[in-house]
Amino acid sequence: MSPASRPAPPVSRVRNLVAGAASSLAITVATLAVLEGGVSLSLFLRDYLSADAPVPAVRAHTVHDTLLGWVNQPGYANADEYGPGVGLSITRSGFRAGARVPSDSAAPASRVVCSGDSFTFGSGVADDRHWCTLLEGLLPGIRTSNLGEASYGFDQSALRYRRDGAPLAAGVHVFALTDGALDRAPGSSLDGWSKPYLELDGEGVTTRNVPVGPQRGDAVRKATAARALDGLRIMQEFRRVRGVDREWAAARAADARLPLVERVIGDMASADRERGGTFVLAYLPSFRTARRDGADERRTRLAAFAKARGIPFVDLTQRFHAMRADSLDLSFIGSDAPGRSDGAAGQLSRLGHAVVAREIAGVLARPGRERVPTR
């Protein structure tokens, strides 16, 4: 009998074959889901059970501060803080050390003060590799002071500059903003760590939750346990819903406070001008922000505000976005970077800091910035 004359298989047989294939596929998917869920659950249990670690282990290089919540520990030094040979040193003034031994005798006009969070502080890179100290090699004759601090909100950076930076009477003050710093500003706690926060009060700005009380270990441990819970796959899927997504909620709360941000920035710029200095506003994107095309509402608004107030504004987003994909990847510390320390993933790498330094130096060296010595 020729193939063309063979009778078609019964419909029931075809259905059985399809049902069998579907069942096999379903079993395979279910097995993979159970395995993946088991791994996720085991990681959750590991992180949850380790949440009782002593508080000092969280930020070993900081001490409690009644105004800021925490601040760099003066004189702290660890040659392998971020991995073998990648050290962290804090000066006696509590600033991040740089490429040169700091000189308190430097003329104010030749001093550049850098304010910001971990992207300014240089978490994950050595003392001579953060963008603030790299400015010294690009603009000979200046000396820099890095007031950055890991995990600071915008409000803490502003308060620290007013207390510790303004008295230096620097020729230039570079205030670096990140999305993280804006999102961390609202509220009196960050992952269990007590902090101050700012509020608009009529025509002025009021500091709330000061003096900041001693950091409580139980609050930090509860926050650590909550983050471990968020690591579960089921919670990650649940968090995709905008109404319960913490990151989305934090971003919306920060956006609602942009009038406060503008007021504080305007006040800092005015105070620096009165002292004869120059205030520069910089925006440093995260890896996720740098990959997006176009301008978001925050940066557009900040750029318009800075232009209206005559404040130099350095937006690094487009500079990073214009990079090739491999260069962009190398500008941030990856989660699988060799020798990477905990907490360094997502931070600017040595290359990223070099890019930021070149862009900011280019603005400072423009005509009209005569207070910054150039070649």
TACOR-V179665 format. One line per field, one symbol per residue. psi: psi as a letter, one per 20 degrees, with the letter a starting at -180 (. if undefined). A space follows every 10 residues. Layout:
BEGIN
psi: ???
END
This chain:
BEGIN
psi: pqhhjqqqqq hhgghhgghg gggggggggg ghgggghggg ghhghghghj ijqqghignh jrrqpigigq qqopjqpoik gjrojnrppp rhijqpqbhq pqoiipphhj ppppqabhhg hkpirrhjiq hghhhhhhmp irpqpojqpp jqrgghgghg ghghghiilq hpooopqrhg hghigqrjqo kipqrrrqqp ndiappprkq qprqpphhgg hghghhhhhi iqghhhghih phhjoggggg ghhghijhhg ghggghgggg hhghijrppp pqooqrgghh iqqrprhghg ghghggghjk pppooighgh hiqqghhggi iqprijppjp rpiipirpag gghhgggggg hhghiqpili iopr.
END
